[in-house]
């Protein structure tokens, strides 16, 4: 019948909503830590960055991982994902030349239900060459 949602589609919508709520939680934590948000969901050919934030002389390219269990979130940044983030970071830097004198790093925020989001500085190495 028309109008009926499939179970697979419902699951995708729930996962997308969970991820968006995770990004909002990450934004809240980073804002409380006095980071300033420069970009959200920055996309470039071959990559995407959830958040670009700055504090002092540092710019962090942040991957947000929301999972039902925090341990699963901590292990969810694969080598391929790191390459995509680095590609997008290179594009962001080329469009924001003022950032070249800053310390650049790859951070992560791990989000799971009923836990305070965990911000990990230098969670992964950024290959910016």
C-alpha positions as CSV (number, residue, x, y, z in Angstrom):
1,X,0.0,0.0,0.0
2,X,1.1,3.5,-0.6
3,X,2.0,5.6,2.4
4,X,3.2,2.6,4.5
5,X,6.8,2.9,5.7
6,X,9.1,-0.1,5.3
7,X,10.9,-1.4,8.4
8,X,14.2,-0.7,6.7
9,X,13.3,2.9,6.0
10,X,12.1,3.4,9.6
11,X,15.4,2.1,10.9
12,X,17.3,4.5,8.7
13,X,15.2,7.4,9.8
14,X,15.7,6.5,13.5
15,X,19.5,6.2,12.9
16,X,19.7,9.5,11.1
17,X,17.7,11.2,14.0
18,X,20.0,9.6,16.5
19,X,23.0,10.9,14.7
20,X,21.6,14.4,14.5
21,X,20.9,14.4,18.2
22,X,24.5,13.2,18.7
23,X,25.8,16.2,16.7
24,X,23.7,18.6,18.8
25,X,25.1,17.0,22.0
26,X,28.6,17.3,20.6
27,X,28.0,21.0,19.8
28,X,26.7,21.6,23.3
29,X,29.8,20.0,24.9
30,X,32.2,21.8,22.7
31,X,30.4,25.1,23.3
32,X,30.6,24.6,27.0
33,X,34.3,24.0,26.6
34,X,34.5,27.4,24.9
35,X,35.1,26.1,21.4
36,X,33.7,28.3,18.6
37,X,31.9,26.5,15.8
38,X,33.3,27.4,12.3
39,X,31.4,24.8,10.2
40,X,28.9,22.0,10.5
41,X,28.6,19.1,8.1
42,X,31.3,20.5,5.8
43,X,31.4,18.6,2.6
44,X,34.0,18.4,-0.1
45,X,34.7,16.0,-3.0
46,X,35.8,12.8,-1.4
47,X,35.0,13.7,2.2
48,X,32.9,15.2,5.0
49,X,33.6,16.7,8.4
50,X,30.9,16.8,11.1
51,X,32.2,19.9,12.9
52,X,35.0,22.4,12.5
53,X,35.8,24.2,15.7
54,X,38.4,26.6,17.0
55,X,39.7,27.5,20.4
56,X,42.8,29.7,20.9
57,X,45.3,28.8,18.2
58,X,43.8,25.4,17.4
59,X,41.4,24.3,14.8
60,X,39.9,20.9,15.3
61,X,38.2,18.8,12.6
62,X,35.7,16.8,14.7
63,X,34.1,13.5,13.9
64,X,31.0,12.8,15.9
65,X,30.1,9.2,16.6
66,X,26.8,8.4,18.2
67,X,26.2,4.7,19.1
68,X,24.0,2.9,21.6
69,X,27.2,1.9,23.5
70,X,30.1,4.3,24.0
71,X,32.6,1.5,23.3
72,X,31.1,1.0,19.8
73,X,31.4,4.8,19.2
74,X,35.1,4.8,20.2
75,X,35.9,2.2,17.6
76,X,33.8,3.5,14.8
77,X,36.4,5.8,13.1
78,X,37.9,3.6,10.4
79,X,41.1,4.3,8.4
80,X,38.9,5.1,5.4
81,X,36.9,7.5,7.4
82,X,40.1,9.2,8.6
83,X,41.2,9.6,4.9
84,X,37.9,11.2,4.0
85,X,38.1,13.6,6.9
86,X,41.6,14.5,5.9
87,X,40.5,15.1,2.3
88,X,37.7,17.4,3.5
89,X,40.1,19.1,5.9
90,X,42.5,19.9,3.1
91,X,39.7,21.4,1.1
92,X,38.5,23.5,4.1
93,X,42.0,24.8,4.7
94,X,42.4,25.8,1.1
95,X,39.2,27.7,1.3
96,X,40.1,29.3,4.6
97,X,43.8,30.4,4.1
98,X,43.7,32.4,7.4
99,X,43.8,29.0,9.2
100,X,47.3,28.1,8.0
101,X,49.1,29.4,11.1
102,X,46.9,27.4,13.5
103,X,47.5,24.0,15.1
104,X,45.3,21.6,13.2
105,X,44.1,18.3,14.7
106,X,41.5,15.5,14.4
107,X,39.2,15.3,17.4
108,X,36.2,13.1,18.1
109,X,33.1,13.3,20.2
110,X,31.6,10.0,21.3
111,X,27.9,10.1,22.1
112,X,25.8,7.4,23.7
113,X,22.5,7.5,25.5
114,X,22.4,8.4,29.2
115,X,26.1,9.4,29.2
116,X,27.8,12.8,29.0
117,X,29.4,13.1,25.5
118,X,33.1,12.3,25.5
119,X,35.4,14.8,23.7
120,X,38.7,13.3,22.8
121,X,41.4,15.7,21.5
122,X,43.8,14.3,18.9
123,X,41.6,11.3,18.5
124,X,43.1,10.5,15.1
125,X,46.0,11.8,13.0
126,X,45.1,14.1,10.1
127,X,47.2,13.4,7.0
128,X,47.1,16.9,5.5
129,X,49.8,16.4,2.9
